[in-house]
Amino acid sequence: MYAIFSLLKWVVLIYLVKTGRISESTLIKFKKFSLAVISMVVLHASMIVHVVDSVDFIGGEMTDGYIHRRII
């Protein structure tokens, strides 16, 4: 559903540029902003995955917590 609305958003933006209702520089700024947001989301997601992978969670009756693994 989100992908359909995302594609529709780009179609509307391109239509508005072609009809002259917004300038092409606005579309270029929007593209740069979208690319920056996507790259930041991917970067933060990869950092979260790395942190979660580097921690062993221990759950048991006598222990409660976590141990940090050494990455060699």
N, CA, C and O atoms as a GROMACS GRO file, in nm:
protein
  288
    1MET      N    1   0.081  -0.119   0.000
    1MET     CA    2   0.000   0.000   0.000
    1MET      C    3   0.087   0.126   0.000
    1MET      O    4   0.061   0.222  -0.073
    2TYR      N    5   0.193   0.123   0.086
    2TYR     CA    6   0.282   0.239   0.093
    2TYR      C    7   0.354   0.260  -0.040
    2TYR      O    8   0.375   0.374  -0.082
    3ALA      N    9   0.392   0.150  -0.106
    3ALA     CA   10   0.464   0.161  -0.233
    3ALA      C   11   0.375   0.225  -0.340
    3ALA      O   12   0.424   0.302  -0.422
    4ILE      N   13   0.248   0.193  -0.339
    4ILE     CA   14   0.155   0.252  -0.437
    4ILE      C   15   0.145   0.403  -0.416
    4ILE      O   16   0.149   0.479  -0.512
    5PHE      N   17   0.130   0.445  -0.290
    5PHE     CA   18   0.122   0.588  -0.262
    5PHE      C   19   0.253   0.660  -0.292
    5PHE      O   20   0.253   0.775  -0.334
    6SER      N   21   0.365   0.591  -0.269
    6SER     CA   22   0.494   0.651  -0.298
    6SER      C   23   0.511   0.673  -0.449
    6SER      O   24   0.558   0.778  -0.492
    7LEU      N   25   0.474   0.574  -0.527
    7LEU     CA   26   0.480   0.589  -0.673
    7LEU      C   27   0.384   0.698  -0.721
    7LEU      O   28   0.417   0.776  -0.810
    8LEU      N   29   0.266   0.702  -0.663
    8LEU     CA   30   0.168   0.804  -0.700
    8LEU      C   31   0.220   0.944  -0.668
    8LEU      O   32   0.196   1.038  -0.744
    9LYS      N   33   0.290   0.957  -0.556
    9LYS     CA   34   0.348   1.086  -0.519
    9LYS      C   35   0.448   1.133  -0.624
    9LYS      O   36   0.449   1.250  -0.661
   10TRP      N   37   0.532   1.041  -0.673
   10TRP     CA   38   0.630   1.080  -0.775
   10TRP      C   39   0.563   1.116  -0.907
   10TRP      O   40   0.607   1.208  -0.976
   11VAL      N   41   0.456   1.045  -0.942
   11VAL     CA   42   0.383   1.076  -1.065
   11VAL      C   43   0.322   1.215  -1.056
   11VAL      O   44   0.327   1.292  -1.152
   12VAL      N   45   0.264   1.247  -0.941
   12VAL     CA   46   0.204   1.380  -0.923
   12VAL      C   47   0.310   1.489  -0.929
   12VAL      O   48   0.289   1.593  -0.991
   13LEU      N   49   0.425   1.465  -0.865
   13LEU     CA   50   0.532   1.565  -0.868
   13LEU      C   51   0.583   1.589  -1.010
   13LEU      O   52   0.605   1.703  -1.050
   14ILE      N   53   0.602   1.482  -1.086
   14ILE     CA   54   0.648   1.497  -1.224
   14ILE      C   55   0.543   1.569  -1.308
   14ILE      O   56   0.577   1.652  -1.392
   15TYR      N   57   0.415   1.537  -1.286
   15TYR     CA   58   0.307   1.605  -1.357
   15TYR      C   59   0.308   1.755  -1.327
   15TYR      O   60   0.292   1.837  -1.417
   16LEU      N   61   0.326   1.791  -1.198
   16LEU     CA   62   0.328   1.931  -1.162
   16LEU      C   63   0.446   2.005  -1.224
   16LEU      O   64   0.434   2.123  -1.258
   17VAL      N   65   0.559   1.938  -1.239
   17VAL     CA   66   0.674   2.001  -1.304
   17VAL      C   67   0.647   2.018  -1.453
   17VAL      O   68   0.676   2.124  -1.510
   18LYS      N   69   0.591   1.916  -1.515
   18LYS     CA   70   0.564   1.923  -1.661
   18LYS      C   71   0.461   2.029  -1.695
   18LYS      O   72   0.470   2.092  -1.801
   19THR      N   73   0.363   2.050  -1.608
   19THR     CA   74   0.261   2.151  -1.635
   19THR      C   75   0.306   2.290  -1.592
   19THR      O   76   0.237   2.388  -1.619
   20GLY      N   77   0.419   2.300  -1.525
   20GLY     CA   78   0.473   2.429  -1.485
   20GLY      C   79   0.418   2.484  -1.356
   20GLY      O   80   0.436   2.603  -1.327
   21ARG      N   81   0.352   2.403  -1.278
   21ARG     CA   82   0.293   2.452  -1.153
   21ARG      C   83   0.397   2.462  -1.042
   21ARG      O   84   0.383   2.544  -0.951
   22ILE      N   85   0.500   2.379  -1.048
   22ILE     CA   86   0.614   2.395  -0.958
   22ILE      C   87   0.740   2.393  -1.044
   22ILE      O   88   0.742   2.340  -1.154
   23SER      N   89   0.846   2.453  -0.991
   23SER     CA   90   0.970   2.460  -1.070
   23SER      C   91   1.046   2.328  -1.062
   23SER      O   92   1.026   2.247  -0.971
   24GLU      N   93   1.133   2.309  -1.160
   24GLU     CA   94   1.210   2.186  -1.164
   24GLU      C   95   1.309   2.179  -1.048
   24GLU      O   96   1.344   2.070  -1.003
   25SER      N   97   1.355   2.294  -1.001
   25SER     CA   98   1.449   2.293  -0.888
   25SER      C   99   1.384   2.237  -0.762
   25SER      O  100   1.452   2.176  -0.680
   26THR      N  101   1.253   2.258  -0.746
   26THR     CA  102   1.182   2.202  -0.632
   26THR      C  103   1.182   2.050  -0.638
   26THR      O  104   1.199   1.982  -0.537
   27LEU      N  105   1.162   1.996  -0.758
   27LEU     CA  106   1.164   1.851  -0.776
   27LEU      C  107   1.304   1.796  -0.747
   27LEU      O  108   1.317   1.691  -0.685
   28ILE      N  109   1.407   1.866  -0.791
   28ILE     CA  110   1.544   1.822  -0.766
   28ILE      C  111   1.575   1.824  -0.617
   28ILE      O  112   1.637   1.732  -0.565
   29LYS      N  113   1.531   1.929  -0.547
   29LYS     CA  114   1.551   1.937  -0.402
   29LYS      C  115   1.478   1.823  -0.332
   29LYS      O  116   1.530   1.765  -0.237
   30PHE      N  117   1.357   1.792  -0.378
   30PHE     CA  118   1.280   1.685  -0.317
   30PHE      C  119   1.349   1.550  -0.339
   30PHE      O  120   1.351   1.466  -0.249
   31LYS      N  121   1.405   1.530  -0.459
   31LYS     CA  122   1.477   1.405  -0.487
   31LYS      C  123   1.598   1.392  -0.396
   31LYS      O  124   1.624   1.284  -0.342
   32LYS      N  125   1.674   1.500  -0.380
   32LYS     CA  126   1.793   1.496  -0.294
   32LYS      C  127   1.753   1.469  -0.149
   32LYS      O  128   1.819   1.390  -0.080
   33PHE      N  129   1.646   1.532  -0.103
   33PHE     CA  130   1.599   1.510   0.034
   33PHE      C  131   1.554   1.366   0.053
   33PHE      O  132   1.587   1.305   0.155
   34SER      N  133   1.480   1.312  -0.043
   34SER     CA  134   1.433   1.174  -0.033
   34SER      C  135   1.550   1.076  -0.030
   34SER      O  136   1.549   0.981   0.047
   35LEU      N  137   1.650   1.100  -0.114
   35LEU     CA  138   1.768   1.014  -0.115
   35LEU      C  139   1.843   1.021   0.017
   35LEU      O  140   1.891   0.919   0.066
   36ALA      N  141   1.855   1.140   0.075
   36ALA     CA  142   1.923   1.155   0.203
   36ALA      C  143   1.847   1.083   0.314
   36ALA      O  144   1.908   1.018   0.399
   37VAL      N  145   1.715   1.093   0.314
   37VAL     CA  146   1.634   1.025   0.416
   37VAL      C  147   1.648   0.874   0.403
   37VAL      O  148   1.664   0.804   0.504
   38ILE      N  149   1.642   0.823   0.282
   38ILE     CA  150   1.654   0.678   0.260
   38ILE      C  151   1.791   0.628   0.305
   38ILE      O  152   1.800   0.524   0.370
   39SER      N  153   1.897   0.702   0.270
   39SER     CA  154   2.030   0.658   0.309
   39SER      C  155   2.049   0.664   0.461
   39SER      O  156   2.116   0.577   0.517
   40MET      N  157   1.991   0.763   0.528
   40MET     CA  158   2.001   0.769   0.673
   40MET      C  159   1.925   0.655   0.739
   40MET      O  160   1.970   0.601   0.840
   41VAL      N  161   1.810   0.619   0.686
   41VAL     CA  162   1.732   0.508   0.741
   41VAL      C  163   1.811   0.377   0.725
   41VAL      O  164   1.816   0.297   0.818
   42VAL      N  165   1.871   0.356   0.610
   42VAL     CA  166   1.949   0.234   0.587
   42VAL      C  167   2.071   0.232   0.679
   42VAL      O  168   2.103   0.128   0.736
   43LEU      N  169   2.138   0.346   0.695
   43LEU     CA  170   2.255   0.353   0.782
   43LEU      C  171   2.217   0.323   0.927
   43LEU      O  172   2.286   0.245   0.994
   44HIS      N  173   2.111   0.384   0.976
   44HIS     CA  174   2.070   0.360   1.115
   44HIS      C  175   2.022   0.216   1.135
   44HIS      O  176   2.048   0.157   1.240
   45ALA      N  177   1.954   0.160   1.037
   45ALA     CA  178   1.910   0.022   1.049
   45ALA      C  179   2.029  -0.073   1.054
   45ALA      O  180   2.029  -0.169   1.131
   46SER      N  181   2.130  -0.047   0.973
   46SER     CA  182   2.248  -0.134   0.975
   46SER      C  183   2.324  -0.119   1.107
   46SER      O  184   2.380  -0.217   1.157
   47MET      N  185   2.327   0.002   1.164
   47MET     CA  186   2.392   0.020   1.294
   47MET      C  187   2.317  -0.055   1.404
   47MET      O  188   2.380  -0.115   1.491
   48ILE      N  189   2.186  -0.051   1.400
   48ILE     CA  190   2.106  -0.123   1.499
   48ILE      C  191   2.127  -0.273   1.488
   48ILE      O  192   2.140  -0.342   1.589
   49VAL      N  193   2.131  -0.323   1.366
   49VAL     CA  194   2.154  -0.466   1.344
   49VAL      C  195   2.292  -0.505   1.397
   49VAL      O  196   2.307  -0.610   1.459
   50HIS      N  197   2.392  -0.422   1.373
   50HIS     CA  198   2.527  -0.451   1.422
   50HIS      C  199   2.532  -0.454   1.574
   50HIS      O  200   2.594  -0.543   1.632
   51VAL      N  201   2.465  -0.359   1.639
   51VAL     CA  202   2.465  -0.356   1.786
   51VAL      C  203   2.393  -0.477   1.842
   51VAL      O  204   2.440  -0.538   1.938
   52VAL      N  205   2.280  -0.512   1.784
   52VAL     CA  206   2.204  -0.626   1.834
   52VAL      C  207   2.281  -0.755   1.810
   52VAL      O  208   2.277  -0.845   1.894
   53ASP      N  209   2.350  -0.767   1.697
   53ASP     CA  210   2.429  -0.887   1.670
   53ASP      C  211   2.550  -0.898   1.761
   53ASP      O  212   2.597  -1.009   1.787
   54SER      N  213   2.601  -0.786   1.811
   54SER     CA  214   2.722  -0.792   1.893
   54SER      C  215   2.690  -0.816   2.040
   54SER      O  216   2.782  -0.820   2.123
   55VAL      N  217   2.564  -0.833   2.075
   55VAL     CA  218   2.525  -0.856   2.214
   55VAL      C  219   2.454  -0.990   2.223
   55VAL      O  220   2.359  -1.017   2.149
   56ASP      N  221   2.500  -1.073   2.312
   56ASP     CA  222   2.432  -1.201   2.340
   56ASP      C  223   2.338  -1.180   2.456
   56ASP      O  224   2.380  -1.144   2.566
   57PHE      N  225   2.212  -1.200   2.433
   57PHE     CA  226   2.116  -1.187   2.540
   57PHE      C  227   2.105  -1.320   2.615
   57PHE      O  228   2.091  -1.426   2.555
   58ILE      N  229   2.110  -1.310   2.746
   58ILE     CA  230   2.104  -1.429   2.830
   58ILE      C  231   1.972  -1.423   2.907
   58ILE      O  232   1.943  -1.324   2.974
   59GLY      N  233   1.897  -1.525   2.897
   59GLY     CA  234   1.772  -1.530   2.972
   59GLY      C  235   1.760  -1.665   3.038
   59GLY      O  236   1.761  -1.769   2.972
   60GLY      N  237   1.749  -1.664   3.165
   60GLY     CA  238   1.737  -1.790   3.237
   60GLY      C  239   1.680  -1.764   3.374
   60GLY      O  240   1.640  -1.653   3.408
   61GLU      N  241   1.677  -1.872   3.451
   61GLU     CA  242   1.621  -1.859   3.585
   61GLU      C  243   1.715  -1.785   3.678
   61GLU      O  244   1.671  -1.708   3.763
   62MET      N  245   1.846  -1.809   3.663
   62MET     CA  246   1.940  -1.751   3.758
   62MET      C  247   2.008  -1.625   3.705
   62MET      O  248   2.058  -1.545   3.784
   63THR      N  249   2.010  -1.606   3.576
   63THR     CA  250   2.079  -1.491   3.520
   63THR      C  251   1.979  -1.404   3.446
   63THR      O  252   1.881  -1.452   3.389
   64ASP      N  253   2.007  -1.276   3.450
   64ASP     CA  254   1.920  -1.183   3.379
   64ASP      C  255   2.009  -1.069   3.330
   64ASP      O  256   2.065  -0.995   3.410
   65GLY      N  257   2.022  -1.056   3.200
   65GLY     CA  258   2.107  -0.949   3.147
   65GLY      C  259   2.164  -0.986   3.012
   65GLY      O  260   2.102  -1.058   2.934
   66TYR      N  261   2.283  -0.934   2.987
   66TYR     CA  262   2.346  -0.960   2.859
   66TYR      C  263   2.498  -0.957   2.874
   66TYR      O  264   2.550  -0.899   2.969
   67ILE      N  265   2.566  -1.020   2.782
   67ILE     CA  266   2.712  -1.022   2.777
   67ILE      C  267   2.753  -0.971   2.639
   67ILE      O  268   2.699  -1.012   2.537
   68HIS      N  269   2.850  -0.882   2.638
   68HIS     CA  270   2.898  -0.827   2.511
   68HIS      C  271   3.001  -0.923   2.453
   68HIS      O  272   3.100  -0.954   2.519
   69ARG      N  273   2.978  -0.970   2.331
   69ARG     CA  274   3.072  -1.061   2.266
   69ARG      C  275   3.189  -0.981   2.210
   69ARG      O  276   3.173  -0.865   2.171
   70ARG      N  277   3.303  -1.043   2.205
   70ARG     CA  278   3.418  -0.982   2.138
   70ARG      C  279   3.411  -1.015   1.990
   70ARG      O  280   3.395  -1.131   1.951
   71ILE      N  281   3.424  -0.913   1.909
   71ILE     CA  282   3.422  -0.932   1.763
   71ILE      C  283   3.566  -0.931   1.715
   71ILE      O  284   3.634  -0.829   1.723
   72ILE      N  285   3.612  -1.044   1.666
   72ILE     CA  286   3.751  -1.054   1.621
   72ILE      C  287   3.757  -1.059   1.471
   72ILE      O  288   3.866  -1.068   1.413
   0.00000   0.00000   0.00000
